[in-house]
């Protein structure tokens, strides 16, 4: 069987090359070691680059898992808060429903999804939340008292 000219030669390892040169006189071994030094440096650089790429891939995988876990946690938290708001709202506790379904849901979802909180947005959400709570805690007006003048007894 003949080899084609385009077939690559098998790469010899450093040990195989040194063993071949060891059979020759010491002067030849010294020349061989000097010739192998650049190859060993290149091989070391390849190994370092491969290790760096593997570490970068592992880091990317960890970051992806963390981000995906945040998305799942944000979804579950938001869904749980909205479900709780519906349940307590149906039971007549409007202030608690407003607290569970108000801007706090948006703030928590943004925290888990975006992984950052803007100070201005946090202040604005707090103001909106106070307004929602104030609207939910206003006393109900008795329909029989709506037409009565102030200060009169019914």
C-alpha positions as CSV (number, residue, x, y, z in Angstrom):
1,X,0.0,0.0,0.0
2,X,1.2,3.4,-0.8
3,X,0.5,6.6,1.0
4,X,-0.9,9.6,-1.0
5,X,1.0,12.8,-1.0
6,X,-1.8,14.7,0.7
7,X,-2.0,12.4,3.7
8,X,-0.5,14.1,6.7
9,X,2.4,12.5,8.5
10,X,1.7,11.3,12.0
11,X,3.0,13.7,14.7
12,X,5.7,12.2,16.8
13,X,5.7,13.0,20.5
14,X,8.6,14.7,22.1
15,X,9.7,11.5,23.9
16,X,9.7,9.5,20.6
17,X,11.9,12.1,19.0
18,X,14.3,12.2,21.9
19,X,14.6,8.4,21.9
20,X,15.4,8.4,18.2
21,X,18.1,11.0,18.8
22,X,19.4,9.2,21.9
23,X,20.8,6.4,19.6
24,X,23.2,8.9,18.0
25,X,26.3,10.5,19.4
26,X,25.9,13.1,22.2
27,X,26.6,16.1,19.9
28,X,23.6,15.1,17.8
29,X,21.5,14.9,21.0
30,X,22.5,18.4,22.0
31,X,21.5,19.7,18.5
32,X,18.2,17.8,18.8
33,X,17.4,19.3,22.2
34,X,18.0,22.8,20.9
35,X,15.7,22.1,17.9
36,X,13.0,20.6,20.2
37,X,13.0,23.6,22.5
38,X,10.8,25.8,20.3
39,X,8.4,22.9,19.6
40,X,8.0,22.4,23.4
41,X,7.3,26.1,23.9
42,X,4.6,26.0,21.1
43,X,3.1,22.8,22.6
44,X,3.0,24.5,26.1
45,X,1.3,27.6,24.6
46,X,-1.3,25.4,22.9
47,X,-2.0,23.6,26.2
48,X,-2.3,27.0,28.0
49,X,-4.7,28.3,25.4
50,X,-6.8,25.2,25.5
51,X,-7.0,25.4,29.3
52,X,-8.0,29.1,29.0
53,X,-10.8,28.2,26.5
54,X,-12.1,25.4,28.7
55,X,-12.2,27.8,31.7
56,X,-14.0,30.4,29.7
57,X,-16.6,27.8,28.5
58,X,-17.1,26.7,32.1
59,X,-17.6,30.2,33.2
60,X,-20.1,30.9,30.4
61,X,-22.0,27.8,31.4
62,X,-22.2,28.9,35.1
63,X,-23.4,32.4,34.1
64,X,-26.0,30.9,31.8
65,X,-27.3,28.6,34.6
66,X,-27.4,31.6,37.0
67,X,-29.3,33.8,34.6
68,X,-31.8,31.0,33.7
69,X,-32.3,30.3,37.4
70,X,-33.1,34.0,37.9
71,X,-35.6,33.9,35.1
72,X,-37.4,30.9,36.6
73,X,-37.3,32.4,40.1
74,X,-38.7,35.7,38.8
75,X,-41.5,34.0,37.0
76,X,-42.4,31.8,39.9
77,X,-42.3,34.7,42.4
78,X,-44.4,36.9,40.1
79,X,-46.9,34.2,39.4
80,X,-47.2,33.4,43.1
81,X,-47.7,37.0,44.0
82,X,-50.4,37.6,41.4
83,X,-52.2,34.3,42.3
84,X,-52.1,35.4,46.0
85,X,-53.5,38.8,45.0
86,X,-56.4,37.2,43.2
87,X,-57.2,34.9,46.1
88,X,-57.1,37.6,48.8
89,X,-58.9,40.1,46.4
90,X,-61.8,37.6,46.0
91,X,-61.9,37.2,49.8
92,X,-62.5,41.0,50.2
93,X,-59.0,42.1,51.3
94,X,-58.4,44.8,48.7
95,X,-55.4,46.4,50.5
96,X,-53.6,43.1,50.6
97,X,-54.4,42.4,47.0
98,X,-53.1,45.9,46.0
99,X,-49.9,45.2,48.0
100,X,-49.4,41.8,46.2
101,X,-50.2,42.9,42.7
102,X,-48.9,46.4,42.7
103,X,-45.6,47.8,41.6
104,X,-43.7,45.4,43.9
105,X,-44.4,42.6,41.4
106,X,-42.7,44.6,38.7
107,X,-39.8,45.6,40.9
108,X,-39.1,42.0,42.0
109,X,-39.5,40.7,38.4
110,X,-37.1,43.4,37.2
111,X,-34.7,42.5,40.0
112,X,-34.6,38.8,39.1
113,X,-34.7,39.2,35.3
114,X,-32.4,42.2,34.8
115,X,-30.3,41.6,37.9
116,X,-30.1,45.3,38.6
117,X,-32.2,48.0,40.3
118,X,-32.1,51.6,39.2
119,X,-32.4,54.0,42.1
120,X,-34.8,56.4,40.3
121,X,-37.0,53.5,39.2
122,X,-37.1,52.1,42.8
123,X,-38.2,55.5,44.1
124,X,-40.9,55.8,41.4
125,X,-42.1,52.3,42.2
126,X,-42.3,53.2,45.9
127,X,-44.4,56.2,45.2
128,X,-46.7,54.2,42.9
129,X,-46.9,51.5,45.6
130,X,-47.9,54.1,48.3
131,X,-50.6,55.4,46.0
132,X,-52.0,51.9,45.3
133,X,-52.0,51.1,49.0
134,X,-53.7,54.4,49.8
135,X,-56.4,53.8,47.2
136,X,-56.9,50.3,48.6
137,X,-57.4,51.5,52.2
138,X,-59.8,54.3,51.6
139,X,-63.0,53.8,53.6
140,X,-66.0,52.7,51.7
141,X,-68.9,55.2,51.5
142,X,-72.3,54.0,52.7
143,X,-74.8,54.6,49.9
144,X,-77.5,55.8,52.4
145,X,-75.2,58.5,53.7
146,X,-74.3,59.9,50.3
147,X,-77.4,62.2,50.0
148,X,-77.3,63.3,53.7
149,X,-75.8,66.7,54.5
150,X,-72.6,66.7,56.6
151,X,-73.2,66.7,60.4
152,X,-76.8,65.3,60.2
153,X,-77.8,62.1,61.9
154,X,-79.6,59.4,60.0
